[in-house]
Each structure stands twice: as structure tokens, then as C-alpha cells.
Amino acid sequence: MSAAKPLKKLVSGVILDLDGTLLNTDGIVSEVLKVFLVKYEKQWNGKVAHKLIGKTPFEAAAVIVEDYGLPCTTEELMSEITPMFSNQWCNIKALPGANRLIKHLHGHRVPMALASNSPRASIESKISCHQGWKESFSVIIGGDEVRMGKPSPEIFLEASKRLSVKPSNCLVIEDSLPGVMAGKAAGMEVVAVPSIPKQSHIFNSADEVINSLLDLRPEQWGLPSFQDWVEDTLPVEPWYIGGPVIKGFGRGSKVLGVPTANLSTEGYSTLLSEQSSGVYFGWAGLSKQGVYKMVMSIGWNPYFNNTEKTIEPWLLHEFDEDFYGEELHLVIVGYIRPEANFSSLESLIAKIHEDRRIAERALDLPLYSNFKDDPYLKIPLHGVENHS
């Protein structure tokens, strides 16, 4: 681990938001609204999505009625889409690091509350699909149990009262601006984990802004630290992605001196939306060459200001020639750090080489080296033809 950072503040209780903080709700919202709007011959536009984050369901429904000029009232919209959502609650995946954080805090008996603008009943349904969640929270409060939802501090003050922890000793973890405002208005410490990419600058009222729950350092808040980091790396549930190598932005080897093998993200948009951006590592299988160590970035590459999430793996081996078009399979086994913006190309390059050293060393540990034999990496040469 990097040098210990100074303690920010001692807290004794944690209050978590649910949608967008622990659960990847945005995907389900888009799916349901996409289907629903067809009825009115309208097309769901992701641009409205950011207006819904942190709102109560009723406020969100009002935004949709207004933005799409729907010929129905907010109440009518609610009664129509509520059952559509209820059918989907168990399909919502936990965000990266959510299970790890809940288990960690609960295991160390840190008092935890769940405070969400969603109605209590839908909170209960959503968390019932995730093992161990319900028992981990000693307090659960829904938006229908207080007079005003966030950005009013009421829900957080009520949570601290029921936890018997003073507001100034509570740490709030939130993904939305209304949630951050509510936490600060309640006199609490607030960590923001923005659910909209590239929006961290609007969260300047938060005490800390992190990229994902994987990056939370509880010891900075006087809470027990995670013990699962191994030589500067965090083991993750392995994930798999593959396809032909495509021409990338042409900057890997030219600008950075790092020959990245770009993968088309086609067919993987759901998987990508479920993974936090950052630097990961694992094993890469090339159909004609074999299996190699690999470090990769996933995300928007702030330095180059991409508009779409990309995957840029760097195979840690000197190849004699390009392998465009060759089938590449990746098994991602660990996480190194969040995506960061760099003030200079030099500092970016230095960091990339540090990532390489960390990955090279980690992949020799049995914990990670066992994945070198994963069947997914052994690509039959004619596998490409067989799939078509």
C-alpha cells in the first residue's frame, strides 16, 4: 500500500445511499424507460438520465413527463412504471466494492444505516436480492418515511438518531449531488462516489471524491482498514472479455511508448458499465502466440479526454510485429488504482511504468498466477470461424 494518508476525521457510524452508490440502478432505469417510451413513440435519451440521479421516484417521474411531453400525469406514469420496475429489482447488480464494503463494516461491528430517497418497500425488495445486506444494516430509512427527501438533511439526521451516533460522527457515502448536499447540511462527513463519469468537479462540497467504492480507505476516517490488498493490488472477482485486436488511437506506442492492443468494446457495453474505470491486470491469450502478462486501463482516459469508455490492454512482452485482427482473450484478476488525470505526459508515462512493475510482480503470486491456465485463454486457431 502507498504511504498512509493523514486521518481526516474520526467517525463511528456510516450512512449509505443505495441506488447508484451500492447498486447499479442506472442500467435498469434505462432498460425500463426505453421499453416504456416506445408506447408513446418516444425514444429514451440517456441525456435525461443524469437529471434523475438522487431524486425521489415521484420527482424523477415528473422530470420524465415534462422532458418527453408525455400526455399523462406524473401519478399515471408512476402507476404504470412501478410494476415494471418491481419485476426488475432482483436483476440489479451490486456496484464494484459494495459487497466488500458492507461485509467489512458489518464484520467490524461498525453501526450502519441505509438512507435512500426510494420508498421503504422498494429498498427492502432490492436488498433482499443481495445476500447478507439486510442483516448488515441496523437502520433502514426510505424517502416515504420522512417529510422531505434529499437534498433536505432530514433523512440523514433521522438515520443518525436511530443509530445513536452524533451527526458529526457520521460518514455519509453518496453518488448524487442532492445526497452530498443533504449529508453536508446534516453536519456530516461526506464521501462522494459520482455515478456519472467526468462529473467529479461538481462535488466540491464533499469531503472526499473517490472513483469507486474500491478506492475507499476506511482508516482515513478512523474505521478499520481493509486487509485484502496484496502487494499494492486488490484481487477482484475475475472477469472475461475478448475479440479481435483493432487499431486504437495510435497513441499507445507513438505517444506513450507503450504498445497497447485495443479491443473492440462491441457486445461488452453492459460488462463495461458494471466495471469501475481504473487500472487492472491479468492474463492475455493471443490466438497465434500464447499467453502473456497484461496490465490495462479501462475508462475515459482523462488525459486524452475520450468520450467513450475504452479498454486498452498492454501485453507485457516484446512482440516483433503487430497482431491486428488476431483474436485476443483477457482474464482480469486484480485492480491497481483508479483512473487519474495527469498534469504532464511525463507523469502519466511514469505512472504507467509503475503499473507495469506492480502487475509483473503480482502475476507471479500463486493467487494470480493460477489464472494463467484458464481455458478461456487457450483460443483455438479456427475459433473465429466457428463462432460466425
N, C-alpha and C positions, 0 to 999 in steps of 0.2 A: 504494500500500500504506500501511497505517497505520504509525505510528511504530514503529521497530524495538524489539522487546522485548529485555530483557537475556538474555544467554546463560545457559541453565540449567546446562549441563554439556557438556564436550567428549566426544563418543563417536566411536568409529571403526568399529564394526560394528553391523549391525541384524539382529535376530532377529524374524521374523514368524510369527504364528499363521496358520492357513489358513481353517478354517471359521468364518464369521461375522466374520472380520477382512478377508480378501481375497475370499472367495466367499460369495454369498448362499445359504448351505446351508439356512437355516431353512425356506424355502418348499418345497424338495424333501422335507425331512423330513416336513412336514405332509402333502404330497400322498401320499407313500408310506404313511404310517401311517393316513391317512384310508381309503385303499383296503383296507389290510391288516386293520384292526379290524372292518370290515363282516363279515368271515368269522366273527368271534366275537360278532356282533350288538352291538358296542360302537361308540360314536361318538367320533371323535377330538376331544379338547378342548384347544384352544390353551393352556389354563392349565397343562398339564403341560409345554408346550414350554420354559418358562424353566428347568425342573429339568434339562433335557437339555444345556443350553449348557455347553460346556467339559468335558463328561465324555468318558471313553473310550467307544467304541461298546458295549463289554460293560456298563459301568456304566449307560449310557443304556437299554440293553435291559432291564436288571434293574429300573430305575425303571418302565418301561412294564408289565412283567409284574406288578409289585406294585401300581401305581396302578390298573390296569384289572382286577386279579384274574384274569389270564388263566390258563387251565388248561394251561399249558405251562411248560417250564423256560426259563431265560434262554438256554441253549445252543440249544434248539429254535427259539426266537424268532429268534436270530441267524442260524441256518442258513436260516430261511425268508425273512427280510427282506434279508439281504445281497445275494442276486442281484437283488432288486427295486431296491435302491439302485444296484448296479453299472450297471444299464441307464440310470440317470438321471444319472450323473456328468457327462456332457457337456452336460446341459441347465442346469447351474448357472451363473448369470451372475456375472461379476465385480462386486464392490461398487463404488459410485462412488468414483473416485480410486485404485482398486487398480492398474490398468494404468499410470496416470500415475506412481504412486509407484515401482513396480518398474522401469519404464523409466528413470526419473530416477536412482535409486540405482545401477542397473547401468551406466548411461551415464557416471556419475562414478566408477565402479570402487569403490563402497563395498562391502565384504565383506558378503554377505547370507546368512542361513540361514533355512530354513523348519523350524519345530519344531511338530508337531501331535500331539495325542493319537490321531489316526486311525492305522490301520496303514499302514506304508510303501507297500504296494501300492496302497491306495486313494488315497493322496496322489499317487502317480505318475499314476494314471488321471485324477484330477481336473485336475491341472495340464497334462496332455498336451493337454487341450482348449483351452488358452489359449496363443496364440502368444507365444513368447519367454520364457515363465515358467521352464521347466525350466532353460534355459541361464543364467538370471539368478542362480540360487541356487548358491553353491559348496558349500553343505551342506544336506542334507535329512534330517531325522530323524523317524521315526514313533514312536507310542506303544508299538509292539511291539518297539522296539529298545532300550528302557530297562526297568529293573526296575519303576519306578513312574511313572505318568503325572502330569500336573499335578493338584493343586497342589504336588506334590513338585518341587523345583528341578532334579531330575536331568537332565531333557531339555534345559533351557537351559544348564546347566553343560557338558553334553556338546557342545552346539552351539558354545559359546564356545571350547571346547578345539579342536574341529575347524576353527573359523575362525581359530585362533591370535590371538584378541583377548581380553584380560583381561575377566572378568565385569564389573568396574566401568566398563569402556569400551564395554559393550554397551547398546544401546537395544532394549527389547522392545516390540512393538506387539501388543496383545491386545484381544479383545472380551469375555472372560469373567472372572468373579471368580477361578475356580481358576487361570486363566492369569496374572492380575495377581499373585496370591499367590505363584505359582511364580517369577515374574520378580523380585519383591522378595526372596524367600527366597534367590535366586541372587545377590543383591547387585547387581542391575542397575537401570538407569533404566527406568521403565515408562510408556508412554502407553496409556491405555485408550480404546477406541472402542466404547462399550457397544452390543451388538446389541439389547438390549431397551430400548424407549423409556422415558423418565422414570425410569431406574434409576441415573442418574449418581451420585446421592448415596451409593450403596453402594460406590463405587470410590474412597473417600477415601485408600486406601493407595497409589494410583497417583501418579506424579509429575505427571501432567497428564491431564485427561479432555477428549477432543475429541468433537465431534458426528459427524464423518465423516472419512475419510482426506483429503478435500478441504481440511480445516482444519489439517492437519499443517504446521508451519513448521520444516523441517529445520534452518534456520540457528540456531534456538534450541538445537540440540544440537551445534552446531559442524559440521554437514553442509552440503553445497552447497545454496543456496536454489533454489526453483523460479523459473524465469524466464518463466512463462507467464501471469502476471497482467497485465491490460491496464487501466490507469486504474481500479484498485480492483475489477475484475471478472475472473472466470475463465471463459473460453469453455468451454462443455460441448457434448458430442455432442447435437444438437438432439433434443428430444422433443415429442410432439404429443398434445394432449388437447382434447376438445371436447364440446359438449352444450348443452341449453337452460339459460339462466340461471335459477337458482332463488332463492327467498327464503332469505337466510342467517340469521345470528344477530341481525340487526337492530342490530348494534353498530357496523358499519363507519362509516356516516355519522353515526349518533347519538352514539356514544361517542368515536370517533376523528376524526370529521370527514373520514373517508376513505371514499368510496362504493365498496365492493368489490362485484364481480359474482360471486356464488358459483356454482360449477359442481357438479352432482351428481357424486359420485365413483363412481357405479354403473358397473360394467363396467371400471373402471380400477384395481381394488384391487391387481392384480399390478404394474401400472406404478408405482403409488404406493409399494408395498412395496419396489420396486427403487430409488427415489429417496430421497436423504437429505433430511430436513427442513431447511428453511432459507429464505433469501430469494433468489429468482431473478427474471429479467426476460426480456422477449422482445416478441413482437408478438401482437396480438389482432385477430381478424376478427369483426365482427358482421354477421349476415346482412343487416340493413336499413341499416346505417350506414357500413360501411367498415372500414379497418384503422388501428389505433391502437397507440401505445407502451403497454407494460404492465409493471408490477412486481408480484410476487406472493409470498405466503408459502405454504409447504406444511409441514404438520406439526401439532403438537398445541397450538400457541399457549399456552405455559406460563402466560402472564399470565391467560388466561381458562380455563386448565385443561380443555381439550377432552378427551373420552375417545376420539375417533376422529381419524385423520389427515384434515385437510381441505385444500382448495385455495382460497385467497382472492385472486383477481386484482384489481388496481386499475388500471383503464384510465385512462391519463394524459391525460384530455380532459374538458372541462366539458360534460356532457350536459344537455339541457333536461328530459328525463323518464326514468323508469325503463324498463328494457328486459327485464323479466321474461318468460321464455318464449321470448325471441329466441335463435336459435342462435349460440353463441359458440365460436370455434376459437382455440386458443392454440398458438404455436410458442415453446418455451422455449429460449433460446440461450445464457444465461450465468448465473453464480452470483455472489452478492454476499457473503453471510455466513451463518453458522449461525443457527439459531433461538436466541433468548436469552430469559431471563426478565428482567423489568424491575421495579425496586423501586417505580416510580410510573408512573401513566398519562402524566404529562408526559414522562418519559424515553422511554417507548415511542413516543409521538407524534413526539418529536424525531427518533428513530431512523428511523421510517417516512418522514419527510420527507427525511432524508438519503439513504435508499434510493432515493427517487424521483429526487433530483438525480443520483445516480450512474447510475441506469438511463437517465434522459433523455439524459444526456451520452453514455453508452456507445452507445446505439442510433443515434447519428449516425455512429459509426465504420463504415467500409465492412465491417469484419469481421462486424458485426451487422446493418447496415442492409440488406445484400443479402437478408436473410430476409424483408424486408417484402413481397417479391414471391412468397413461397412459395405455390404453388397451393392448399395446404391452407387458407389464409386467405380465399380467394375462395369464399364459400359461395353456391351457387345458392339463390335465394329459396325455391324449392319443394323444396329438397334434403331438407327434413324429411319431406315426404310420400313422397318417392321411397324413403326408407330403410325405411319401415314395411312 
